[in-house]
């Protein structure tokens, strides 16, 4: 049998370096994505209706969030529209939250309040 000049311990060490290099190269992408997501959620509930609408729209209408999270984003965006007096849009968002998660009682309550405030 021919000797390759590399023992098993060295080969394992080399493959570990490859995995480490790949992980290190991808780490900035993972952290940047996480930071953007966190900023989106902070904006989706920050108290300024215009910022909330923009941030919640990205979260609610994108495909990166699971349905439960999108439910909250639609509900929060509905709250922002409610705060601006745009009750029709608020009702649309609350209804969308209800379709995604029929057990989310806050959306039912919020929608009822919006109907009550409609002209």
C-alpha atoms as a printed R data frame, in Angstrom:
    type eleno elety resid chain resno       x      y      z
1   ATOM     1    CA   UNK     A     1   0.000  0.000  0.000
2   ATOM     2    CA   UNK     A     2   1.252  3.467 -0.849
3   ATOM     3    CA   UNK     A     3   1.861  6.040  1.906
4   ATOM     4    CA   UNK     A     4   0.176  9.368  1.128
5   ATOM     5    CA   UNK     A     5   2.290 11.190  3.678
6   ATOM     6    CA   UNK     A     6  -0.805 12.337  5.599
7   ATOM     7    CA   UNK     A     7  -1.869 10.501  8.714
8   ATOM     8    CA   UNK     A     8  -5.520 10.277  9.818
9   ATOM     9    CA   UNK     A     9  -5.083 12.828 12.594
10  ATOM    10    CA   UNK     A    10  -3.737 15.399 10.139
11  ATOM    11    CA   UNK     A    11  -6.538 14.690  7.657
12  ATOM    12    CA   UNK     A    12  -9.158 15.224 10.357
13  ATOM    13    CA   UNK     A    13  -7.492 18.452 11.382
14  ATOM    14    CA   UNK     A    14  -7.509 19.717  7.777
15  ATOM    15    CA   UNK     A    15 -11.212 18.978  7.312
16  ATOM    16    CA   UNK     A    16 -11.949 20.747 10.597
17  ATOM    17    CA   UNK     A    17 -10.201 23.828  9.273
18  ATOM    18    CA   UNK     A    18 -12.405 23.750  6.178
19  ATOM    19    CA   UNK     A    19 -15.566 23.579  8.330
20  ATOM    20    CA   UNK     A    20 -14.254 26.357 10.576
21  ATOM    21    CA   UNK     A    21 -13.430 28.538  7.576
22  ATOM    22    CA   UNK     A    22 -16.881 27.991  6.063
23  ATOM    23    CA   UNK     A    23 -18.612 28.736  9.363
24  ATOM    24    CA   UNK     A    24 -16.538 31.876  9.879
25  ATOM    25    CA   UNK     A    25 -17.274 33.053  6.341
26  ATOM    26    CA   UNK     A    26 -21.034 32.590  6.804
27  ATOM    27    CA   UNK     A    27 -21.248 34.082 10.319
28  ATOM    28    CA   UNK     A    28 -21.577 37.705  9.131
29  ATOM    29    CA   UNK     A    29 -24.495 36.725  6.875
30  ATOM    30    CA   UNK     A    30 -26.304 34.990  9.732
31  ATOM    31    CA   UNK     A    31 -25.760 37.862 12.146
32  ATOM    32    CA   UNK     A    32 -26.735 40.538  9.600
33  ATOM    33    CA   UNK     A    33 -29.955 38.682  8.853
34  ATOM    34    CA   UNK     A    34 -30.697 38.352 12.558
35  ATOM    35    CA   UNK     A    35 -29.999 42.050 13.137
36  ATOM    36    CA   UNK     A    36 -32.335 43.078 10.298
37  ATOM    37    CA   UNK     A    37 -35.059 40.811 11.679
38  ATOM    38    CA   UNK     A    38 -34.666 42.238 15.203
39  ATOM    39    CA   UNK     A    39 -34.794 45.783 13.834
40  ATOM    40    CA   UNK     A    40 -37.935 44.911 11.905
41  ATOM    41    CA   UNK     A    41 -39.669 43.637 15.023
42  ATOM    42    CA   UNK     A    42 -38.557 46.672 17.063
43  ATOM    43    CA   UNK     A    43 -39.979 48.917 14.339
44  ATOM    44    CA   UNK     A    44 -43.197 46.897 14.230
45  ATOM    45    CA   UNK     A    45 -43.994 47.913 17.805
46  ATOM    46    CA   UNK     A    46 -42.181 51.198 18.414
47  ATOM    47    CA   UNK     A    47 -45.102 53.602 18.937
48  ATOM    48    CA   UNK     A    48 -44.740 55.619 15.719
49  ATOM    49    CA   UNK     A    49 -47.578 54.461 13.407
50  ATOM    50    CA   UNK     A    50 -45.692 55.248 10.192
51  ATOM    51    CA   UNK     A    51 -42.630 53.261 11.251
52  ATOM    52    CA   UNK     A    52 -44.830 50.460 12.555
53  ATOM    53    CA   UNK     A    53 -46.705 50.240  9.254
54  ATOM    54    CA   UNK     A    54 -43.475 50.049  7.239
55  ATOM    55    CA   UNK     A    55 -41.788 47.519  9.527
56  ATOM    56    CA   UNK     A    56 -44.866 45.355 10.073
57  ATOM    57    CA   UNK     A    57 -45.568 45.286  6.326
58  ATOM    58    CA   UNK     A    58 -42.147 43.765  5.674
59  ATOM    59    CA   UNK     A    59 -42.676 41.124  8.346
60  ATOM    60    CA   UNK     A    60 -46.340 40.357  7.616
61  ATOM    61    CA   UNK     A    61 -46.139 40.160  3.851
62  ATOM    62    CA   UNK     A    62 -42.771 38.446  3.566
63  ATOM    63    CA   UNK     A    63 -42.242 34.717  3.694
64  ATOM    64    CA   UNK     A    64 -39.428 34.700  6.266
65  ATOM    65    CA   UNK     A    65 -41.713 34.603  9.308
66  ATOM    66    CA   UNK     A    66 -43.869 31.689 10.465
67  ATOM    67    CA   UNK     A    67 -47.660 32.216 10.454
68  ATOM    68    CA   UNK     A    68 -47.852 32.965 14.187
69  ATOM    69    CA   UNK     A    69 -45.333 35.783 13.857
70  ATOM    70    CA   UNK     A    70 -47.053 37.112 10.752
71  ATOM    71    CA   UNK     A    71 -50.309 37.152 12.748
72  ATOM    72    CA   UNK     A    72 -48.715 39.489 15.269
73  ATOM    73    CA   UNK     A    73 -47.268 41.674 12.514
74  ATOM    74    CA   UNK     A    74 -50.708 42.037 10.868
75  ATOM    75    CA   UNK     A    75 -52.292 42.789 14.236
76  ATOM    76    CA   UNK     A    76 -49.628 45.400 15.072
77  ATOM    77    CA   UNK     A    77 -49.983 47.007 11.662
78  ATOM    78    CA   UNK     A    78 -53.745 47.095 12.243
79  ATOM    79    CA   UNK     A    79 -53.073 48.883 15.529
80  ATOM    80    CA   UNK     A    80 -50.954 51.453 13.684
81  ATOM    81    CA   UNK     A    81 -53.708 52.067 11.123
82  ATOM    82    CA   UNK     A    82 -56.207 52.326 13.994
83  ATOM    83    CA   UNK     A    83 -54.001 54.960 15.666
84  ATOM    84    CA   UNK     A    84 -53.994 56.942 12.407
85  ATOM    85    CA   UNK     A    85 -57.799 56.720 12.157
86  ATOM    86    CA   UNK     A    86 -57.686 54.463  9.079
87  ATOM    87    CA   UNK     A    87 -60.241 51.986 10.390
88  ATOM    88    CA   UNK     A    88 -60.903 50.252  7.056
89  ATOM    89    CA   UNK     A    89 -57.252 49.239  6.719
90  ATOM    90    CA   UNK     A    90 -57.101 48.297 10.387
91  ATOM    91    CA   UNK     A    91 -60.092 45.973  9.894
92  ATOM    92    CA   UNK     A    92 -58.397 44.388  6.861
93  ATOM    93    CA   UNK     A    93 -55.249 43.673  8.872
94  ATOM    94    CA   UNK     A    94 -57.122 42.330 11.892
95  ATOM    95    CA   UNK     A    95 -59.133 40.080  9.559
96  ATOM    96    CA   UNK     A    96 -55.920 38.823  7.971
97  ATOM    97    CA   UNK     A    97 -54.496 38.074 11.436
98  ATOM    98    CA   UNK     A    98 -57.672 36.145 12.258
99  ATOM    99    CA   UNK     A    99 -57.428 34.106  9.044
100 ATOM   100    CA   UNK     A   100 -53.832 33.164  9.902
101 ATOM   101    CA   UNK     A   101 -54.573 32.353 13.552
102 ATOM   102    CA   UNK     A   102 -58.279 32.007 14.384
103 ATOM   103    CA   UNK     A   103 -57.429 31.487 18.062
104 ATOM   104    CA   UNK     A   104 -55.730 34.928 18.346
105 ATOM   105    CA   UNK     A   105 -58.431 36.672 20.390
106 ATOM   106    CA   UNK     A   106 -56.754 40.098 20.430
107 ATOM   107    CA   UNK     A   107 -57.377 40.477 16.696
108 ATOM   108    CA   UNK     A   108 -61.108 39.816 17.178
109 ATOM   109    CA   UNK     A   109 -61.268 42.418 19.928
110 ATOM   110    CA   UNK     A   110 -59.265 44.939 17.923
111 ATOM   111    CA   UNK     A   111 -61.411 44.390 14.847
112 ATOM   112    CA   UNK     A   112 -64.573 44.939 16.897
113 ATOM   113    CA   UNK     A   113 -63.146 48.202 18.221
114 ATOM   114    CA   UNK     A   114 -62.297 49.327 14.680
115 ATOM   115    CA   UNK     A   115 -65.824 48.512 13.477
116 ATOM   116    CA   UNK     A   116 -67.153 50.564 16.382
117 ATOM   117    CA   UNK     A   117 -65.045 53.564 15.353
118 ATOM   118    CA   UNK     A   118 -65.871 53.398 11.627
119 ATOM   119    CA   UNK     A   119 -67.830 56.349 10.263
